[in-house]
Amino acid sequence: MAPISIQTVLISESVDPRCKAILEENGIRVTEKPNMKRDELMAEIKDYDGLVVRSATKVNADVISAAHNLKIIGRAGTGVDNVDVDAATKKGIIVMNTPSGNTISAAELTCALLMSLSRNVPQAAMSMKQGNWDRKKFMGAELYGKVLGIVGLGRIGKEVASRMQSFGMRTIGYDPITTPEVTAGWGVEQMSLEQLWPQCDYITVHTPLMPSTVGLLCDETFAKCKKGVKVVNCARGGIIDEAALLRALESRQCGGAGLDVFVEEPPKNRSLVEHPNVISCPHLGASTKEAQARCGEDIALQIVDMVKGKSLVGVNQTHCASDGAASGVCKVEIVVDGSSYKASGSVQGGVPVLLELDDSVFRQPVSLTGNLLFFKASASPQLLSSVAGLLATEGVEIESFSAPTAHSGDLWYCVGVSSLPRDLSALKPLVKEAAHLTI
């Protein structure tokens, strides 16, 4: 890929000092201005080529519009829900994050909350500080032999599973991308959500916050769970419906909750925080010295690699031309066996990508490298897991997934696979059309 010029970077939050040091060692001027208000950030950002944030800075469309020279937004952490990725992409700004930097820290906090819920540790400690000695009040339960449901089996979910298995817990889970064959190797039995809910003594969520995961645990879900189920959320506020959780706690359908994240942070509605069966933290998932050091170092090294033309790791993979605009789009018509398909793509970060196929606009550009399987089907919650299951019977693993932005009608999907399936006809019960290729 061609190098991208980054001469000045603004760090708008408290990031590990290694981040600034690495950038400056590579000739990039760095300014640190934490705790800026929105208007202050909009006034400041116009002078910089790069912006590094954690989770508190909201890089919305207005901020991006005010950033005349911005080429890169680096999120020192996992999610990018505090960044308007669509607005950045339209302006040709690369958005990158550090998805593995806080994995261990977030997993360990999840385990700590699970253990605290089982033995009422924070409540007992507070009671002792108040001069009490009340052993009966804080009767707990063992984790041994209990069932832990893990919704979202990515890096953090995997680490939580391995740790809680050491306590003798049975781990079950759900993930639309990671195949059951892969998670079985970690000791996690995968199943549908409908099968998972009624089996769990404890549930922990580790999914991104997106339309399909907002309110994943709600009144309807809690009603399907065991009475007294305990839940943990160290992922994103909103995955558990807070009002529904409070109702479940009050009815004792939910026996306790460990919450590190909230819809509004800090939460102004204190009902959950003050509930006696809730253990809450002020978003501490990545708040360890080790995680902050890794995230700060990782984002700096990714920016330096991009500047030197070595590699580009962006969640939107937008390639910036010299004038800051997104690179041009190429549109073609493909005719196969008498059928015509219209496609559009471009070159991003030195890699050709597919942006659109017929009427399917992909949420993230499809990198045209490796083994690719395209299939056309109607959207459904079980589509990807069903396709993954069929591929697994041939020893084929899904390595990446690109979905269309629309949610209705027959649409094109693309998955990167470890190898090409031998027989596409096996997919016929699930899809209308299918094709594969190696690039």
DAHUQUI-V857942 format. One record per residue. PSI is psi in degrees with one decimal (* if undefined). Layout:
# DAHUQUI-V857942
{{PSI} {PSI}}
This chain:
# DAHUQUI-V857942
{{153.7} {142.4} {150.3} {128.6} {117.4} {109.2} {-28.5} {137.2} {135.0} {126.6} {114.1} {2.8} {174.7} {106.4} {149.4} {139.1} {-24.1} {-29.2} {-53.3} {-42.4} {-45.6} {-43.5} {-44.8} {-34.1} {-22.5} {22.3} {17.2} {128.3} {131.8} {134.2} {130.5} {120.3} {79.7} {160.0} {29.4} {144.7} {167.0} {-47.2} {-35.6} {-40.5} {-41.5} {-36.2} {-32.8} {-35.5} {-22.0} {-18.9} {2.6} {151.1} {-27.3} {153.5} {129.4} {127.6} {167.1} {-125.8} {-18.0} {-34.1} {123.3} {104.1} {81.0} {-176.8} {-34.5} {-42.2} {-44.8} {-38.7} {-33.2} {-9.8} {91.2} {-32.4} {-2.1} {131.9} {-19.8} {135.0} {117.3} {121.0} {110.8} {76.0} {-170.5} {-66.1} {163.7} {28.3} {-8.5} {6.8} {131.6} {90.0} {-37.5} {-45.4} {-39.2} {-43.2} {-43.5} {-28.6} {4.7} {24.9} {128.1} {136.1} {123.6} {156.9} {-176.7} {79.6} {-21.2} {-5.5} {-36.9} {17.5} {-53.1} {-42.1} {-44.6} {-39.1} {-42.7} {-38.9} {-40.2} {-46.0} {-39.0} {-40.3} {-39.0} {-43.9} {-39.8} {-38.2} {-36.7} {-27.3} {7.8} {37.9} {-49.8} {-40.4} {-40.6} {-39.3} {-42.1} {-39.4} {-41.2} {-39.8} {-25.3} {6.1} {11.2} {161.9} {82.9} {85.2} {-38.9} {-35.2} {-30.4} {34.0} {129.4} {-160.3} {150.7} {148.9} {-24.7} {127.1} {-5.2} {162.8} {124.5} {120.0} {124.5} {110.7} {107.9} {103.4} {53.0} {-149.9} {-47.9} {-44.1} {-39.4} {-43.9} {-37.5} {-44.2} {-48.1} {-36.2} {-42.7} {-21.8} {-28.4} {-20.5} {3.5} {20.1} {146.8} {127.1} {122.4} {163.2} {177.1} {137.2} {131.8} {-10.9} {-53.3} {128.0} {153.2} {-32.9} {-37.8} {-48.7} {-25.6} {-31.5} {-18.6} {-1.6} {20.7} {120.7} {119.9} {148.3} {174.6} {160.9} {-37.7} {-34.5} {-31.3} {-48.0} {-50.7} {-8.3} {-17.0} {136.6} {-29.3} {146.0} {133.2} {140.3} {137.2} {55.6} {161.1} {163.1} {114.0} {170.3} {-37.1} {-13.3} {-5.6} {126.3} {31.8} {-41.0} {112.2} {-171.3} {-46.1} {-41.9} {-48.3} {-34.3} {-24.6} {-10.9} {165.3} {144.7} {129.5} {7.1} {142.5} {139.8} {150.7} {137.1} {104.1} {19.4} {-82.9} {139.4} {136.2} {-21.4} {-37.9} {123.1} {114.0} {-38.5} {-40.8} {-37.8} {-43.4} {-41.5} {-40.1} {-35.5} {-42.1} {-31.5} {-5.5} {11.3} {-34.9} {127.5} {-7.9} {156.8} {139.5} {114.3} {122.8} {-12.1} {153.3} {159.1} {-44.5} {126.6} {123.0} {151.8} {127.6} {-33.8} {111.1} {7.4} {-44.7} {-46.1} {-38.3} {-3.0} {135.5} {-22.2} {16.3} {130.0} {120.1} {151.1} {154.4} {62.9} {65.4} {5.9} {-41.8} {9.5} {66.6} {154.8} {-39.0} {-44.8} {-43.2} {-36.8} {-44.0} {-46.3} {-43.6} {-43.4} {-43.2} {-45.5} {-36.3} {-44.6} {-35.8} {-40.2} {-43.4} {-42.2} {-38.2} {-43.2} {-37.3} {-2.2} {16.1} {-47.1} {161.7} {118.1} {92.2} {147.3} {-22.1} {-11.3} {35.8} {130.2} {129.2} {126.0} {174.9} {-23.5} {4.9} {-5.6} {157.2} {149.8} {163.8} {158.3} {134.3} {130.7} {132.9} {161.9} {127.8} {129.8} {120.4} {121.2} {41.4} {-7.8} {140.2} {135.7} {134.0} {132.8} {151.3} {146.0} {-176.9} {-175.7} {121.8} {122.9} {31.0} {2.2} {131.5} {136.8} {151.1} {127.0} {-34.6} {141.2} {116.0} {-123.1} {10.1} {112.0} {120.7} {139.5} {-41.9} {138.9} {141.4} {114.8} {119.9} {66.7} {151.8} {-157.0} {122.5} {136.6} {120.4} {137.9} {148.2} {128.0} {167.9} {141.2} {137.8} {150.9} {-28.2} {1.3} {-53.6} {-43.0} {-34.4} {-44.1} {-43.3} {-39.2} {-42.6} {-40.7} {-37.1} {-29.5} {-21.3} {8.2} {20.0} {126.8} {143.6} {127.3} {-22.0} {162.2} {129.2} {119.6} {157.7} {158.7} {-31.7} {163.9} {4.8} {154.1} {179.9} {120.2} {159.3} {137.1} {158.3} {134.8} {136.9} {133.2} {156.0} {-31.1} {161.9} {134.3} {144.9} {-32.6} {103.0} {-19.9} {-21.9} {-21.8} {-8.2} {-36.7} {-19.1} {-28.8} {158.6} {-38.6} {156.3} {147.5} {152.9} {157.7} {160.3} {128.7} {*}}
